[in-house]
Amino acid sequence: MMKVCLKCGKEFDEKHVDDPSSTIYPSCPDCWKEWTNYAVMVMNEMRLDMSVPEHRKALRKYEKAFFGLEKSQGELQKNPDKRPE
Ligand SMILES: [Zn+2]
């Protein structure tokens, strides 16, 4: 099945996708490869540990920003200063 890549806008054949997690966006194999390289960089830079759910969440934000799904690129959300009532 042909799909349009979110990142570059090119059509690609779903059959050529190796990584099933790339189909959630969708992303062509080239852009997915670019993202996985970028993800390694982010993980190293931010010392993300994929066994920690919070860290996985943080990486997911970068992933969305990379594919243009989220505007707040590279910015981690701060906890709102809420006082317990
Ligand atoms: Zn692409």
PDB file of the backbone (N, CA, C, O) and the ligand in Angstrom, with CONECT records:
HET     ZN  A 101       1
ATOM      1  N   MET A   1       0.837  -1.197   0.000  1.00  0.00           N
ATOM      2  CA  MET A   1       0.000   0.000   0.000  1.00  0.00           C
ATOM      3  C   MET A   1       0.876   1.252   0.000  1.00  0.00           C
ATOM      4  O   MET A   1       1.867   1.329   0.726  1.00  0.00           O
ATOM      5  N   MET A   2       0.489   2.251  -0.841  1.00  0.00           N
ATOM      6  CA  MET A   2       1.265   3.472  -0.902  1.00  0.00           C
ATOM      7  C   MET A   2       0.821   4.437   0.190  1.00  0.00           C
ATOM      8  O   MET A   2      -0.367   4.603   0.465  1.00  0.00           O
ATOM      9  N   LYS A   3       1.814   5.061   0.796  1.00  0.00           N
ATOM     10  CA  LYS A   3       1.507   6.053   1.820  1.00  0.00           C
ATOM     11  C   LYS A   3       2.347   7.291   1.566  1.00  0.00           C
ATOM     12  O   LYS A   3       3.369   7.239   0.883  1.00  0.00           O
ATOM     13  N   VAL A   4       1.898   8.409   2.129  1.00  0.00           N
ATOM     14  CA  VAL A   4       2.652   9.652   1.972  1.00  0.00           C
ATOM     15  C   VAL A   4       3.406   9.932   3.271  1.00  0.00           C
ATOM     16  O   VAL A   4       2.826   9.939   4.356  1.00  0.00           O
ATOM     17  N   CYS A   5       4.696  10.161   3.135  1.00  0.00           N
ATOM     18  CA  CYS A   5       5.546  10.407   4.304  1.00  0.00           C
ATOM     19  C   CYS A   5       5.199  11.756   4.929  1.00  0.00           C
ATOM     20  O   CYS A   5       5.065  12.768   4.241  1.00  0.00           O
ATOM     21  N   LEU A   6       5.060  11.739   6.246  1.00  0.00           N
ATOM     22  CA  LEU A   6       4.731  12.959   6.979  1.00  0.00           C
ATOM     23  C   LEU A   6       5.864  13.977   6.923  1.00  0.00           C
ATOM     24  O   LEU A   6       5.636  15.187   6.912  1.00  0.00           O
ATOM     25  N   LYS A   7       7.066  13.468   6.888  1.00  0.00           N
ATOM     26  CA  LYS A   7       8.234  14.326   6.997  1.00  0.00           C
ATOM     27  C   LYS A   7       8.584  14.993   5.665  1.00  0.00           C
ATOM     28  O   LYS A   7       8.739  16.212   5.601  1.00  0.00           O
ATOM     29  N   CYS A   8       8.707  14.197   4.606  1.00  0.00           N
ATOM     30  CA  CYS A   8       9.174  14.755   3.335  1.00  0.00           C
ATOM     31  C   CYS A   8       8.058  14.873   2.296  1.00  0.00           C
ATOM     32  O   CYS A   8       8.237  15.503   1.254  1.00  0.00           O
ATOM     33  N   GLY A   9       6.905  14.263   2.587  1.00  0.00           N
ATOM     34  CA  GLY A   9       5.780  14.384   1.670  1.00  0.00           C
ATOM     35  C   GLY A   9       5.863  13.474   0.449  1.00  0.00           C
ATOM     36  O   GLY A   9       5.032  13.561  -0.455  1.00  0.00           O
ATOM     37  N   LYS A  10       6.868  12.603   0.426  1.00  0.00           N
ATOM     38  CA  LYS A  10       7.016  11.687  -0.711  1.00  0.00           C
ATOM     39  C   LYS A  10       6.173  10.435  -0.490  1.00  0.00           C
ATOM     40  O   LYS A  10       5.911  10.032   0.643  1.00  0.00           O
ATOM     41  N   GLU A  11       5.758   9.835  -1.599  1.00  0.00           N
ATOM     42  CA  GLU A  11       5.041   8.578  -1.496  1.00  0.00           C
ATOM     43  C   GLU A  11       6.027   7.440  -1.314  1.00  0.00           C
ATOM     44  O   GLU A  11       7.107   7.429  -1.905  1.00  0.00           O
ATOM     45  N   PHE A  12       5.641   6.496  -0.496  1.00  0.00           N
ATOM     46  CA  PHE A  12       6.495   5.324  -0.330  1.00  0.00           C
ATOM     47  C   PHE A  12       5.606   4.100  -0.169  1.00  0.00           C
ATOM     48  O   PHE A  12       4.439   4.199   0.208  1.00  0.00           O
ATOM     49  N   ASP A  13       6.184   2.957  -0.460  1.00  0.00           N
ATOM     50  CA  ASP A  13       5.455   1.708  -0.351  1.00  0.00           C
ATOM     51  C   ASP A  13       5.633   1.131   1.041  1.00  0.00           C
ATOM     52  O   ASP A  13       6.751   0.923   1.514  1.00  0.00           O
ATOM     53  N   GLU A  14       4.524   0.884   1.671  1.00  0.00           N
ATOM     54  CA  GLU A  14       4.524   0.359   3.032  1.00  0.00           C
ATOM     55  C   GLU A  14       5.297  -0.962   3.134  1.00  0.00           C
ATOM     56  O   GLU A  14       5.833  -1.308   4.187  1.00  0.00           O
ATOM     57  N   LYS A  15       5.338  -1.680   2.023  1.00  0.00           N
ATOM     58  CA  LYS A  15       6.027  -2.973   2.025  1.00  0.00           C
ATOM     59  C   LYS A  15       7.525  -2.827   2.295  1.00  0.00           C
ATOM     60  O   LYS A  15       8.168  -3.763   2.769  1.00  0.00           O
ATOM     61  N   HIS A  16       8.075  -1.650   1.992  1.00  0.00           N
ATOM     62  CA  HIS A  16       9.506  -1.446   2.149  1.00  0.00           C
ATOM     63  C   HIS A  16       9.905  -0.985   3.543  1.00  0.00           C
ATOM     64  O   HIS A  16      11.079  -0.735   3.817  1.00  0.00           O
ATOM     65  N   VAL A  17       8.920  -0.876   4.413  1.00  0.00           N
ATOM     66  CA  VAL A  17       9.206  -0.432   5.776  1.00  0.00           C
ATOM     67  C   VAL A  17       9.590  -1.642   6.627  1.00  0.00           C
ATOM     68  O   VAL A  17       8.846  -2.619   6.717  1.00  0.00           O
ATOM     69  N   ASP A  18      10.758  -1.558   7.245  1.00  0.00           N
ATOM     70  CA  ASP A  18      11.210  -2.679   8.081  1.00  0.00           C
ATOM     71  C   ASP A  18      10.713  -2.549   9.513  1.00  0.00           C
ATOM     72  O   ASP A  18      10.330  -3.528  10.154  1.00  0.00           O
ATOM     73  N   ASP A  19      10.731  -1.313   9.992  1.00  0.00           N
ATOM     74  CA  ASP A  19      10.414  -1.074  11.387  1.00  0.00           C
ATOM     75  C   ASP A  19       8.927  -0.775  11.529  1.00  0.00           C
ATOM     76  O   ASP A  19       8.462   0.273  11.082  1.00  0.00           O
ATOM     77  N   PRO A  20       8.174  -1.688  12.148  1.00  0.00           N
ATOM     78  CA  PRO A  20       6.724  -1.494  12.233  1.00  0.00           C
ATOM     79  C   PRO A  20       6.341  -0.228  12.987  1.00  0.00           C
ATOM     80  O   PRO A  20       5.260   0.318  12.765  1.00  0.00           O
ATOM     81  N   SER A  21       7.223   0.253  13.887  1.00  0.00           N
ATOM     82  CA  SER A  21       6.858   1.449  14.648  1.00  0.00           C
ATOM     83  C   SER A  21       6.865   2.698  13.780  1.00  0.00           C
ATOM     84  O   SER A  21       6.306   3.725  14.164  1.00  0.00           O
ATOM     85  N   SER A  22       7.493   2.617  12.611  1.00  0.00           N
ATOM     86  CA  SER A  22       7.513   3.789  11.739  1.00  0.00           C
ATOM     87  C   SER A  22       6.194   3.977  11.013  1.00  0.00           C
ATOM     88  O   SER A  22       5.957   5.029  10.420  1.00  0.00           O
ATOM     89  N   THR A  23       5.324   2.956  11.052  1.00  0.00           N
ATOM     90  CA  THR A  23       4.063   3.057  10.330  1.00  0.00           C
ATOM     91  C   THR A  23       3.031   3.878  11.103  1.00  0.00           C
ATOM     92  O   THR A  23       1.977   4.207  10.560  1.00  0.00           O
ATOM     93  N   ILE A  24       3.313   4.207  12.342  1.00  0.00           N
ATOM     94  CA  ILE A  24       2.336   4.989  13.095  1.00  0.00           C
ATOM     95  C   ILE A  24       2.274   6.419  12.613  1.00  0.00           C
ATOM     96  O   ILE A  24       1.314   7.125  12.922  1.00  0.00           O
ATOM     97  N   TYR A  25       3.278   6.877  11.854  1.00  0.00           N
ATOM     98  CA  TYR A  25       3.277   8.316  11.521  1.00  0.00           C
ATOM     99  C   TYR A  25       2.568   8.727  10.247  1.00  0.00           C
ATOM    100  O   TYR A  25       1.755   9.643  10.378  1.00  0.00           O
ATOM    101  N   PRO A  26       2.719   8.247   9.116  1.00  0.00           N
ATOM    102  CA  PRO A  26       3.685   7.300   8.572  1.00  0.00           C
ATOM    103  C   PRO A  26       4.956   8.000   8.128  1.00  0.00           C
ATOM    104  O   PRO A  26       4.970   9.205   7.875  1.00  0.00           O
ATOM    105  N   SER A  27       6.021   7.217   8.039  1.00  0.00           N
ATOM    106  CA  SER A  27       7.299   7.772   7.612  1.00  0.00           C
ATOM    107  C   SER A  27       7.942   6.855   6.593  1.00  0.00           C
ATOM    108  O   SER A  27       7.893   5.632   6.722  1.00  0.00           O
ATOM    109  N   CYS A  28       8.554   7.461   5.567  1.00  0.00           N
ATOM    110  CA  CYS A  28       9.258   6.650   4.587  1.00  0.00           C
ATOM    111  C   CYS A  28      10.532   6.113   5.241  1.00  0.00           C
ATOM    112  O   CYS A  28      10.997   6.674   6.233  1.00  0.00           O
ATOM    113  N   PRO A  29      11.098   5.040   4.701  1.00  0.00           N
ATOM    114  CA  PRO A  29      12.293   4.443   5.330  1.00  0.00           C
ATOM    115  C   PRO A  29      13.440   5.441   5.486  1.00  0.00           C
ATOM    116  O   PRO A  29      14.184   5.374   6.465  1.00  0.00           O
ATOM    117  N   ASP A  30      13.592   6.363   4.536  1.00  0.00           N
ATOM    118  CA  ASP A  30      14.683   7.338   4.620  1.00  0.00           C
ATOM    119  C   ASP A  30      14.521   8.256   5.816  1.00  0.00           C
ATOM    120  O   ASP A  30      15.459   8.472   6.584  1.00  0.00           O
ATOM    121  N   CYS A  31      13.311   8.797   5.963  1.00  0.00           N
ATOM    122  CA  CYS A  31      13.075   9.726   7.064  1.00  0.00           C
ATOM    123  C   CYS A  31      13.110   8.997   8.397  1.00  0.00           C
ATOM    124  O   CYS A  31      13.537   9.558   9.407  1.00  0.00           O
ATOM    125  N   TRP A  32      12.663   7.751   8.401  1.00  0.00           N
ATOM    126  CA  TRP A  32      12.694   6.996   9.650  1.00  0.00           C
ATOM    127  C   TRP A  32      14.132   6.759  10.087  1.00  0.00           C
ATOM    128  O   TRP A  32      14.458   6.797  11.273  1.00  0.00           O
ATOM    129  N   LYS A  33      14.977   6.513   9.098  1.00  0.00           N
ATOM    130  CA  LYS A  33      16.392   6.313   9.385  1.00  0.00           C
ATOM    131  C   LYS A  33      16.997   7.600   9.950  1.00  0.00           C
ATOM    132  O   LYS A  33      17.794   7.581  10.887  1.00  0.00           O
ATOM    133  N   GLU A  34      16.590   8.708   9.348  1.00  0.00           N
ATOM    134  CA  GLU A  34      17.052  10.009   9.814  1.00  0.00           C
ATOM    135  C   GLU A  34      16.619  10.227  11.260  1.00  0.00           C
ATOM    136  O   GLU A  34      17.383  10.714  12.093  1.00  0.00           O
ATOM    137  N   TRP A  35      15.366   9.851  11.531  1.00  0.00           N
ATOM    138  CA  TRP A  35      14.853  10.031  12.886  1.00  0.00           C
ATOM    139  C   TRP A  35      15.608   9.142  13.895  1.00  0.00           C
ATOM    140  O   TRP A  35      15.951   9.589  14.990  1.00  0.00           O
ATOM    141  N   THR A  36      15.858   7.889  13.515  1.00  0.00           N
ATOM    142  CA  THR A  36      16.533   6.996  14.464  1.00  0.00           C
ATOM    143  C   THR A  36      17.943   7.508  14.766  1.00  0.00           C
ATOM    144  O   THR A  36      18.419   7.375  15.893  1.00  0.00           O
ATOM    145  N   ASN A  37      18.608   8.086  13.777  1.00  0.00           N
ATOM    146  CA  ASN A  37      19.914   8.696  14.025  1.00  0.00           C
ATOM    147  C   ASN A  37      19.783   9.879  14.985  1.00  0.00           C
ATOM    148  O   ASN A  37      20.562  10.041  15.925  1.00  0.00           O
ATOM    149  N   TYR A  38      18.771  10.692  14.710  1.00  0.00           N
ATOM    150  CA  TYR A  38      18.519  11.862  15.542  1.00  0.00           C
ATOM    151  C   TYR A  38      18.156  11.438  16.966  1.00  0.00           C
ATOM    152  O   TYR A  38      18.572  12.069  17.938  1.00  0.00           O
ATOM    153  N   ALA A  39      17.377  10.365  17.074  1.00  0.00           N
ATOM    154  CA  ALA A  39      16.947   9.885  18.375  1.00  0.00           C
ATOM    155  C   ALA A  39      18.144   9.459  19.230  1.00  0.00           C
ATOM    156  O   ALA A  39      18.182   9.716  20.433  1.00  0.00           O
ATOM    157  N   VAL A  40      19.110   8.812  18.597  1.00  0.00           N
ATOM    158  CA  VAL A  40      20.306   8.385  19.320  1.00  0.00           C
ATOM    159  C   VAL A  40      21.035   9.615  19.869  1.00  0.00           C
ATOM    160  O   VAL A  40      21.534   9.620  20.994  1.00  0.00           O
ATOM    161  N   MET A  41      21.077  10.661  19.026  1.00  0.00           N
ATOM    162  CA  MET A  41      21.713  11.904  19.435  1.00  0.00           C
ATOM    163  C   MET A  41      21.004  12.514  20.645  1.00  0.00           C
ATOM    164  O   MET A  41      21.633  12.929  21.618  1.00  0.00           O
ATOM    165  N   VAL A  42      19.674  12.553  20.551  1.00  0.00           N
ATOM    166  CA  VAL A  42      18.873  13.112  21.647  1.00  0.00           C
ATOM    167  C   VAL A  42      19.085  12.299  22.918  1.00  0.00           C
ATOM    168  O   VAL A  42      19.246  12.854  24.005  1.00  0.00           O
ATOM    169  N   MET A  43      19.081  10.979  22.767  1.00  0.00           N
ATOM    170  CA  MET A  43      19.231  10.103  23.933  1.00  0.00           C
ATOM    171  C   MET A  43      20.579  10.315  24.612  1.00  0.00           C
ATOM    172  O   MET A  43      20.681  10.330  25.839  1.00  0.00           O
ATOM    173  N   ASN A  44      21.611  10.477  23.786  1.00  0.00           N
ATOM    174  CA  ASN A  44      22.944  10.709  24.350  1.00  0.00           C
ATOM    175  C   ASN A  44      23.021  12.062  25.032  1.00  0.00           C
ATOM    176  O   ASN A  44      23.538  12.197  26.141  1.00  0.00           O
ATOM    177  N   GLU A  45      22.494  13.055  24.343  1.00  0.00           N
ATOM    178  CA  GLU A  45      22.597  14.412  24.833  1.00  0.00           C
ATOM    179  C   GLU A  45      21.809  14.611  26.117  1.00  0.00           C
ATOM    180  O   GLU A  45      22.260  15.295  27.036  1.00  0.00           O
ATOM    181  N   MET A  46      20.625  14.004  26.171  1.00  0.00           N
ATOM    182  CA  MET A  46      19.771  14.214  27.335  1.00  0.00           C
ATOM    183  C   MET A  46      19.884  13.068  28.330  1.00  0.00           C
ATOM    184  O   MET A  46      19.191  13.039  29.347  1.00  0.00           O
ATOM    185  N   ARG A  47      20.756  12.138  28.025  1.00  0.00           N
ATOM    186  CA  ARG A  47      20.950  10.969  28.885  1.00  0.00           C
ATOM    187  C   ARG A  47      19.635  10.264  29.169  1.00  0.00           C
ATOM    188  O   ARG A  47      19.281   9.990  30.315  1.00  0.00           O
ATOM    189  N   LEU A  48      18.925   9.980  28.087  1.00  0.00           N
ATOM    190  CA  LEU A  48      17.644   9.305  28.242  1.00  0.00           C
ATOM    191  C   LEU A  48      17.855   7.804  28.365  1.00  0.00           C
ATOM    192  O   LEU A  48      18.677   7.206  27.670  1.00  0.00           O
ATOM    193  N   ASP A  49      17.097   7.229  29.256  1.00  0.00           N
ATOM    194  CA  ASP A  49      17.158   5.801  29.492  1.00  0.00           C
ATOM    195  C   ASP A  49      15.805   5.209  29.092  1.00  0.00           C
ATOM    196  O   ASP A  49      14.784   5.491  29.718  1.00  0.00           O
ATOM    197  N   MET A  50      15.813   4.375  28.028  1.00  0.00           N
ATOM    198  CA  MET A  50      14.548   3.881  27.492  1.00  0.00           C
ATOM    199  C   MET A  50      13.818   2.918  28.419  1.00  0.00           C
ATOM    200  O   MET A  50      12.699   2.498  28.124  1.00  0.00           O
ATOM    201  N   SER A  51      14.441   2.570  29.531  1.00  0.00           N
ATOM    202  CA  SER A  51      13.729   1.731  30.497  1.00  0.00           C
ATOM    203  C   SER A  51      12.933   2.592  31.474  1.00  0.00           C
ATOM    204  O   SER A  51      12.168   2.073  32.286  1.00  0.00           O
ATOM    205  N   VAL A  52      13.114   3.907  31.391  1.00  0.00           N
ATOM    206  CA  VAL A  52      12.378   4.821  32.255  1.00  0.00           C
ATOM    207  C   VAL A  52      11.206   5.419  31.473  1.00  0.00           C
ATOM    208  O   VAL A  52      11.415   6.082  30.458  1.00  0.00           O
ATOM    209  N   PRO A  53       9.978   5.189  31.938  1.00  0.00           N
ATOM    210  CA  PRO A  53       8.804   5.670  31.191  1.00  0.00           C
ATOM    211  C   PRO A  53       8.846   7.174  30.922  1.00  0.00           C
ATOM    212  O   PRO A  53       8.482   7.615  29.832  1.00  0.00           O
ATOM    213  N   GLU A  54       9.279   7.955  31.893  1.00  0.00           N
ATOM    214  CA  GLU A  54       9.357   9.405  31.713  1.00  0.00           C
ATOM    215  C   GLU A  54      10.296   9.777  30.572  1.00  0.00           C
ATOM    216  O   GLU A  54      10.037  10.714  29.817  1.00  0.00           O
ATOM    217  N   HIS A  55      11.372   9.041  30.461  1.00  0.00           N
ATOM    218  CA  HIS A  55      12.351   9.308  29.412  1.00  0.00           C
ATOM    219  C   HIS A  55      11.795   8.922  28.049  1.00  0.00           C
ATOM    220  O   HIS A  55      12.035   9.596  27.048  1.00  0.00           O
ATOM    221  N   ARG A  56      11.051   7.827  28.033  1.00  0.00           N
ATOM    222  CA  ARG A  56      10.435   7.401  26.772  1.00  0.00           C
ATOM    223  C   ARG A  56       9.438   8.464  26.307  1.00  0.00           C
ATOM    224  O   ARG A  56       9.334   8.754  25.115  1.00  0.00           O
ATOM    225  N   LYS A  57       8.715   9.036  27.256  1.00  0.00           N
ATOM    226  CA  LYS A  57       7.758  10.099  26.973  1.00  0.00           C
ATOM    227  C   LYS A  57       8.474  11.309  26.390  1.00  0.00           C
ATOM    228  O   LYS A  57       8.010  11.916  25.425  1.00  0.00           O
ATOM    229  N   ALA A  58       9.602  11.648  26.987  1.00  0.00           N
ATOM    230  CA  ALA A  58      10.367  12.805  26.522  1.00  0.00           C
ATOM    231  C   ALA A  58      10.813  12.589  25.081  1.00  0.00           C
ATOM    232  O   ALA A  58      10.724  13.492  24.248  1.00  0.00           O
ATOM    233  N   LEU A  59      11.291  11.384  24.800  1.00  0.00           N
ATOM    234  CA  LEU A  59      11.750  11.085  23.448  1.00  0.00           C
ATOM    235  C   LEU A  59      10.580  11.144  22.456  1.00  0.00           C
ATOM    236  O   LEU A  59      10.736  11.568  21.311  1.00  0.00           O
ATOM    237  N   ARG A  60       9.417  10.712  22.924  1.00  0.00           N
ATOM    238  CA  ARG A  60       8.232  10.724  22.074  1.00  0.00           C
ATOM    239  C   ARG A  60       7.897  12.158  21.630  1.00  0.00           C
ATOM    240  O   ARG A  60       7.423  12.385  20.517  1.00  0.00           O
ATOM    241  N   LYS A  61       8.153  13.106  22.520  1.00  0.00           N
ATOM    242  CA  LYS A  61       7.918  14.515  22.179  1.00  0.00           C
ATOM    243  C   LYS A  61       8.853  14.961  21.055  1.00  0.00           C
ATOM    244  O   LYS A  61       8.451  15.685  20.145  1.00  0.00           O
ATOM    245  N   TYR A  62      10.099  14.516  21.138  1.00  0.00           N
ATOM    246  CA  TYR A  62      11.054  14.854  20.083  1.00  0.00           C
ATOM    247  C   TYR A  62      10.637  14.209  18.774  1.00  0.00           C
ATOM    248  O   TYR A  62      10.760  14.789  17.695  1.00  0.00           O
ATOM    249  N   GLU A  63      10.140  12.990  18.909  1.00  0.00           N
ATOM    250  CA  GLU A  63       9.703  12.247  17.734  1.00  0.00           C
ATOM    251  C   GLU A  63       8.569  12.994  17.036  1.00  0.00           C
ATOM    252  O   GLU A  63       8.576  13.153  15.815  1.00  0.00           O
ATOM    253  N   LYS A  64       7.601  13.448  17.818  1.00  0.00           N
ATOM    254  CA  LYS A  64       6.470  14.180  17.250  1.00  0.00           C
ATOM    255  C   LYS A  64       6.934  15.480  16.614  1.00  0.00           C
ATOM    256  O   LYS A  64       6.478  15.853  15.533  1.00  0.00           O
ATOM    257  N   ALA A  65       7.848  16.166  17.298  1.00  0.00           N
ATOM    258  CA  ALA A  65       8.350  17.429  16.760  1.00  0.00           C
ATOM    259  C   ALA A  65       9.090  17.181  15.445  1.00  0.00           C
ATOM    260  O   ALA A  65       8.974  17.958  14.497  1.00  0.00           O
ATOM    261  N   PHE A  66       9.850  16.089  15.405  1.00  0.00           N
ATOM    262  CA  PHE A  66      10.611  15.746  14.209  1.00  0.00           C
ATOM    263  C   PHE A  66       9.686  15.542  13.021  1.00  0.00           C
ATOM    264  O   PHE A  66       9.989  15.965  11.905  1.00  0.00           O
ATOM    265  N   PHE A  67       8.569  14.899  13.263  1.00  0.00           N
ATOM    266  CA  PHE A  67       7.635  14.630  12.175  1.00  0.00           C
ATOM    267  C   PHE A  67       6.588  15.729  12.022  1.00  0.00           C
ATOM    268  O   PHE A  67       5.615  15.584  11.281  1.00  0.00           O
ATOM    269  N   GLY A  68       6.807  16.822  12.733  1.00  0.00           N
ATOM    270  CA  GLY A  68       5.949  17.992  12.555  1.00  0.00           C
ATOM    271  C   GLY A  68       4.584  17.876  13.202  1.00  0.00           C
ATOM    272  O   GLY A  68       3.649  18.575  12.811  1.00  0.00           O
ATOM    273  N   LEU A  69       4.460  17.002  14.185  1.00  0.00           N
ATOM    274  CA  LEU A  69       3.160  16.834  14.828  1.00  0.00           C
ATOM    275  C   LEU A  69       3.013  17.727  16.052  1.00  0.00           C
ATOM    276  O   LEU A  69       1.909  17.931  16.558  1.00  0.00           O
ATOM    277  N   GLU A  70       4.129  18.250  16.516  1.00  0.00           N
ATOM    278  CA  GLU A  70       4.072  19.091  17.705  1.00  0.00           C
ATOM    279  C   GLU A  70       4.948  20.310  17.497  1.00  0.00           C
ATOM    280  O   GLU A  70       6.054  20.221  16.963  1.00  0.00           O
ATOM    281  N   LYS A  71       4.425  21.463  17.933  1.00  0.00           N
ATOM    282  CA  LYS A  71       5.144  22.697  17.663  1.00  0.00           C
ATOM    283  C   LYS A  71       6.303  22.921  18.639  1.00  0.00           C
ATOM    284  O   LYS A  71       7.338  23.469  18.258  1.00  0.00           O
ATOM    285  N   SER A  72       6.137  22.511  19.865  1.00  0.00           N
ATOM    286  CA  SER A  72       7.120  22.823  20.902  1.00  0.00           C
ATOM    287  C   SER A  72       8.365  21.972  20.719  1.00  0.00           C
ATOM    288  O   SER A  72       8.622  21.045  21.488  1.00  0.00           O
ATOM    289  N   GLN A  73       9.129  22.302  19.691  1.00  0.00           N
ATOM    290  CA  GLN A  73      10.278  21.485  19.339  1.00  0.00           C
ATOM    291  C   GLN A  73      11.401  21.604  20.364  1.00  0.00           C
ATOM    292  O   GLN A  73      11.889  22.691  20.672  1.00  0.00           O
ATOM    293  N   GLY A  74      11.782  20.459  20.868  1.00  0.00           N
ATOM    294  CA  GLY A  74      12.940  20.416  21.754  1.00  0.00           C
ATOM    295  C   GLY A  74      12.716  21.006  23.125  1.00  0.00           C
ATOM    296  O   GLY A  74      13.624  21.023  23.955  1.00  0.00           O
ATOM    297  N   GLU A  75      11.517  21.488  23.366  1.00  0.00           N
ATOM    298  CA  GLU A  75      11.298  22.091  24.668  1.00  0.00           C
ATOM    299  C   GLU A  75      10.583  21.113  25.578  1.00  0.00           C
ATOM    300  O   GLU A  75       9.531  20.578  25.231  1.00  0.00           O
ATOM    301  N   LEU A  76      11.152  20.890  26.723  1.00  0.00           N
ATOM    302  CA  LEU A  76      10.504  20.012  27.678  1.00  0.00           C
ATOM    303  C   LEU A  76       9.526  20.831  28.499  1.00  0.00           C
ATOM    304  O   LEU A  76       9.796  21.960  28.907  1.00  0.00           O
ATOM    305  N   GLN A  77       8.382  20.213  28.721  1.00  0.00           N
ATOM    306  CA  GLN A  77       7.371  20.929  29.473  1.00  0.00           C
ATOM    307  C   GLN A  77       7.733  21.009  30.936  1.00  0.00           C
ATOM    308  O   GLN A  77       8.130  20.027  31.564  1.00  0.00           O
ATOM    309  N   LYS A  78       7.584  22.198  31.453  1.00  0.00           N
ATOM    310  CA  LYS A  78       7.832  22.364  32.881  1.00  0.00           C
ATOM    311  C   LYS A  78       6.559  22.044  33.638  1.00  0.00           C
ATOM    312  O   LYS A  78       5.449  22.218  33.134  1.00  0.00           O
ATOM    313  N   ASN A  79       6.742  21.583  34.835  1.00  0.00           N
ATOM    314  CA  ASN A  79       5.582  21.309  35.653  1.00  0.00           C
ATOM    315  C   ASN A  79       4.941  22.612  36.095  1.00  0.00           C
ATOM    316  O   ASN A  79       5.609  23.500  36.627  1.00  0.00           O
ATOM    317  N   PRO A  80       3.658  22.714  35.873  1.00  0.00           N
ATOM    318  CA  PRO A  80       2.991  23.942  36.336  1.00  0.00           C
ATOM    319  C   PRO A  80       3.039  24.012  37.856  1.00  0.00           C
ATOM    320  O   PRO A  80       2.947  23.015  38.573  1.00  0.00           O
ATOM    321  N   ASP A  81       3.185  25.233  38.289  1.00  0.00           N
ATOM    322  CA  ASP A  81       3.321  25.443  39.732  1.00  0.00           C
ATOM    323  C   ASP A  81       1.958  25.353  40.414  1.00  0.00           C
ATOM    324  O   ASP A  81       1.280  26.351  40.657  1.00  0.00           O
ATOM    325  N   LYS A  82       1.603  24.140  40.700  1.00  0.00           N
ATOM    326  CA  LYS A  82       0.279  23.965  41.301  1.00  0.00           C
ATOM    327  C   LYS A  82       0.394  23.661  42.780  1.00  0.00           C
ATOM    328  O   LYS A  82       1.207  22.842  43.209  1.00  0.00           O
ATOM    329  N   ARG A  83      -0.416  24.321  43.523  1.00  0.00           N
ATOM    330  CA  ARG A  83      -0.424  24.043  44.954  1.00  0.00           C
ATOM    331  C   ARG A  83      -1.555  23.093  45.282  1.00  0.00           C
ATOM    332  O   ARG A  83      -2.653  23.219  44.740  1.00  0.00           O
ATOM    333  N   PRO A  84      -1.300  22.155  46.154  1.00  0.00           N
ATOM    334  CA  PRO A  84      -2.405  21.264  46.558  1.00  0.00           C
ATOM    335  C   PRO A  84      -3.470  22.049  47.306  1.00  0.00           C
ATOM    336  O   PRO A  84      -3.170  22.885  48.158  1.00  0.00           O
ATOM    337  N   GLU A  85      -4.732  21.755  46.964  1.00  0.00           N
ATOM    338  CA  GLU A  85      -5.805  22.511  47.604  1.00  0.00           C
ATOM    339  C   GLU A  85      -6.126  21.935  48.962  1.00  0.00           C
ATOM    340  O   GLU A  85      -7.008  22.443  49.655  1.00  0.00           O
TER     341      GLU A  85
HETATM  342 ZN    ZN A 101      10.149  10.803   4.077  1.00  0.00          ZN2+
END
